[in-house]
Amino acid sequence: MPIAISSVAGGLAHAPVFVGPILGTDVVQCDISDLTINEVDQDGFIKPGVPLMKDGSVVGASGIVWGVVIEPTKIIHATMPPTNVSLAADVGTSPVVVGFGLCNRDVMEDNLGRVLNANEIAGFDLAGSNCRITRT
């Protein structure tokens, strides 16, 4: 993928979410229609700290967190800036690298601009999860 460089006047910065080393990585095919503008920034990048299941979808009821997005990752999406409607209508997937290890919950929530939902929090504690979150 070619590198894109652009001038910006400032805006949202994404902080790293992992505490200590990243214990491993994997690539999942992220289902774009599962995402909202909480998980995707105005430039079309998935934000660091988005927890994903092994099939690349966001964590639902009884879902296990397979990995957490390590760094901003550009998705293949036609509408910029993305909206919840345009993301929900997108039938594509985009490869995303996720990491395994301990994540700082406060930083994740700051990056996402929302608190982790009950399914996401529970998904970290289920057997089979490769990730853990700090208490705050």
TINUFI-509989 format. One record per residue: x, y, z of N, C-alpha, C in turn; residue in three letters. Coordinates in steps of 0.2 Angstrom, whole numbers, padded with zeros to 4 digits, always signed. Layout:
<papas>
XYZXYZXYZALA...
</papas>
This chain:
<papas>
+0004-0006+0000+0000+0000+0000+0004+0006+0000MET+0003+0011-0004+0008+0017-0005+0007+0021+0001PRO+0012+0025+0003+0011+0029+0009+0008+0036+0007ILE+0004+0039+0010+0000+0045+0009+0003+0050+0014ALA+0005+0056+0011+0007+0061+0016+0002+0067+0014ILE+0000+0070+0019-0005+0076+0018-0004+0081+0024SER-0005+0087+0023-0004+0093+0028-0011+0093+0031SER-0010+0094+0038-0016+0094+0042-0016+0100+0047VAL-0021+0103+0049-0021+0109+0053-0021+0106+0061ALA-0021+0100+0062-0022+0097+0068-0028+0093+0069GLY-0029+0090+0074-0035+0086+0075-0033+0080+0080GLY-0037+0075+0080-0037+0069+0084-0030+0066+0083LEU-0027+0064+0089-0021+0060+0089-0023+0053+0092ALA-0020+0048+0090-0022+0041+0093-0016+0039+0097HIS-0017+0037+0103-0012+0035+0108-0011+0027+0107ALA-0005+0025+0109-0004+0017+0109-0008+0014+0115PRO-0011+0009+0114-0015+0006+0119-0012+0000+0123VAL-0006-0003+0120-0003-0009+0123+0001-0007+0129PHE+0001-0010+0134+0005-0009+0140+0010-0015+0140VAL+0017-0013+0139+0022-0018+0138+0022-0020+0131GLY+0025-0026+0130+0026-0029+0123+0020-0032+0120PRO+0019-0031+0114+0014-0035+0110+0016-0042+0109ILE+0012-0046+0112+0014-0053+0112+0014-0057+0106LEU+0011-0054+0101+0010-0058+0095+0005-0054+0091GLY+0004-0055+0084+0000-0052+0080-0004-0057+0075THR-0009-0054+0072-0013-0058+0067-0016-0053+0063ASP-0018-0056+0057-0022-0051+0052-0029-0054+0052VAL-0034-0050+0053-0041-0052+0052-0044-0048+0047VAL-0049-0051+0043-0053-0047+0038-0059-0044+0042GLN-0058-0037+0043-0063-0033+0047-0069-0032+0042CYS-0075-0034+0045-0081-0032+0042-0083-0025+0043ASP-0082-0021+0037-0083-0014+0038-0090-0012+0040ILE-0095-0016+0038-0102-0014+0040-0103-0015+0048SER-0099-0018+0051-0099-0018+0059-0097-0012+0062ASP-0093-0008+0059-0090-0002+0062-0094+0004+0062LEU-0093+0009+0066-0096+0015+0067-0091+0020+0067THR-0093+0027+0067-0088+0032+0067-0085+0032+0074ILE-0087+0028+0079-0083+0028+0085-0077+0024+0084ASN-0077+0019+0079-0071+0015+0078-0067+0017+0072GLU-0070+0022+0068-0066+0024+0062-0066+0032+0062VAL-0060+0034+0061-0059+0042+0061-0061+0045+0055ASP-0061+0052+0055-0064+0056+0049-0059+0055+0043GLN-0053+0052+0043-0049+0050+0038-0050+0043+0035ASP-0054+0039+0038-0055+0032+0036-0050+0027+0039GLY-0048+0029+0045-0043+0024+0048-0047+0021+0054PHE-0046+0014+0055-0049+0011+0061-0044+0013+0066ILE-0047+0015+0072-0043+0018+0077-0039+0012+0081LYS-0033+0014+0084-0030+0009+0088-0034+0008+0095PRO-0035+0002+0097-0039+0000+0103-0045-0003+0101GLY-0047-0004+0095-0054-0007+0093-0053-0015+0094VAL-0057-0018+0099-0056-0025+0100-0060-0029+0094PRO-0057-0034+0091-0061-0038+0086-0061-0045+0088LEU-0066-0049+0085-0066-0056+0086-0062-0059+0080MET-0061-0065+0081-0057-0069+0076-0059-0068+0069LYS-0066-0068+0068-0068-0067+0061-0068-0060+0059ASP-0066-0055+0062-0065-0048+0060-0071-0044+0062GLY-0076-0046+0065-0081-0042+0067-0080-0039+0074SER-0084-0034+0076-0084-0031+0082-0087-0036+0087VAL-0085-0035+0094-0087-0040+0099-0094-0040+0101VAL-0098-0045+0099-0105-0045+0101-0106-0049+0107GLY-0112-0051+0109-0114-0055+0115-0110-0062+0114ALA-0107-0063+0120-0103-0070+0121-0098-0070+0116SER-0096-0064+0113-0090-0064+0108-0083-0064+0112GLY-0078-0067+0109-0072-0067+0112-0067-0062+0109ILE-0064-0058+0113-0059-0053+0110-0053-0057+0107VAL-0052-0058+0101-0046-0061+0098-0040-0057+0098TRP-0041-0050+0096-0035-0046+0096-0038-0038+0096GLY-0033-0034+0097-0035-0027+0097-0031-0023+0092VAL-0034-0019+0088-0031-0015+0083-0025-0011+0086VAL-0019-0012+0083-0012-0010+0086-0011-0002+0084ILE-0013-0001+0077-0011+0006+0075-0017+0008+0070GLU-0017+0015+0069-0022+0017+0064-0021+0013+0057PRO-0027+0010+0055-0026+0006+0049-0032+0009+0044THR-0029+0010+0038-0034+0013+0033-0039+0007+0030LYS-0045+0009+0030-0050+0004+0027-0051+0006+0020ILE-0054+0001+0016-0055+0002+0009-0063+0004+0009ILE-0064+0011+0009-0071+0013+0010-0071+0020+0005HIS-0077+0020+0001-0078+0025-0004-0080+0032-0001ALA-0083+0032+0005-0086+0039+0007-0081+0041+0012THR-0078+0048+0011-0074+0051+0016-0077+0058+0017MET-0078+0060+0023-0077+0056+0029-0083+0051+0030PRO-0081+0046+0033-0086+0040+0034-0092+0042+0038PRO-0098+0040+0037-0103+0041+0042-0106+0034+0044THR-0110+0034+0049-0113+0027+0052-0117+0024+0046ASN-0120+0028+0042-0124+0025+0037-0120+0022+0031VAL-0115+0026+0029-0110+0024+0024-0106+0017+0026SER-0104+0017+0032-0101+0011+0035-0105+0005+0035LEU-0112+0006+0038-0116+0001+0038-0118-0002+0031ALA-0118+0002+0026-0120+0000+0019-0114-0003+0016ALA-0108-0003+0018-0102-0006+0015-0102-0013+0016ASP-0102-0017+0010-0102-0024+0011-0095-0027+0010VAL-0090-0023+0011-0083-0026+0010-0080-0027+0017GLY-0074-0030+0016-0069-0031+0022-0063-0028+0020THR-0059-0027+0026-0052-0024+0025-0048-0028+0030SER-0042-0029+0027-0037-0033+0032-0034-0028+0037PRO-0034-0030+0044-0032-0026+0049-0028-0031+0054VAL-0022-0028+0056-0017-0031+0060-0020-0030+0067VAL-0021-0035+0071-0022-0035+0078-0017-0038+0082VAL-0016-0036+0088-0011-0038+0093-0014-0041+0099GLY-0010-0045+0102-0011-0049+0108-0007-0046+0114PHE-0010-0045+0120-0007-0043+0126-0011-0039+0130GLY-0008-0035+0135-0012-0031+0140-0013-0024+0137LEU-0019-0022+0137-0021-0015+0134-0023-0011+0140CYS-0022-0004+0139-0024+0001+0144-0031+0003+0142ASN-0036+0001+0147-0043+0003+0145-0044+0010+0145ARG-0041+0014+0149-0042+0022+0148-0040+0024+0141ASP-0034+0022+0139-0032+0024+0132-0037+0022+0127VAL-0039+0015+0127-0043+0013+0122-0050+0017+0122MET-0052+0019+0128-0059+0023+0128-0057+0030+0125GLU-0052+0033+0127-0050+0039+0124-0050+0039+0117ASP-0046+0034+0114-0046+0033+0107-0052+0033+0103ASN-0057+0028+0106-0063+0027+0103-0068+0033+0105LEU-0067+0037+0110-0072+0042+0111-0078+0040+0115GLY-0078+0034+0118-0083+0031+0121-0080+0026+0126ARG-0085+0023+0131-0083+0018+0135-0083+0011+0132VAL-0080+0007+0134-0080+0000+0131-0087-0003+0133LEU-0091-0006+0129-0097-0009+0131-0097-0015+0134ASN-0102-0018+0137-0102-0024+0141-0100-0030+0137ALA-0101-0030+0131-0099-0036+0127-0092-0036+0126ASN-0089-0030+0125-0082-0030+0124-0078-0031+0131GLU-0080-0028+0136-0077-0030+0143-0077-0037+0144ILE-0083-0040+0143-0084-0047+0145-0080-0052+0140ALA-0079-0049+0134-0075-0053+0129-0068-0054+0130GLY-0065-0049+0134-0058-0049+0137-0057-0055+0142PHE-0062-0056+0146-0062-0061+0151-0064-0068+0149ASP-0066-0069+0143-0068-0076+0141-0062-0080+0139LEU-0063-0087+0141-0058-0092+0139-0057-0091+0131ALA-0051-0091+0129-0049-0090+0122-0047-0084+0120GLY-0048-0079+0125-0046-0072+0123-0038-0071+0124SER-0035-0068+0119-0028-0067+0119-0026-0060+0122ASN-0031-0057+0125-0030-0050+0127-0033-0049+0134CYS-0030-0044+0137-0032-0042+0144-0032-0035+0144ARG-0037-0032+0148-0037-0024+0149-0036-0023+0156ILE-0033-0017+0157-0032-0014+0164-0038-0012+0167THR-0039-0012+0174-0045-0010+0177-0048-0004+0176ARG-0043+0001+0174-0046+0008+0173-0042+0011+0167THR
</papas>
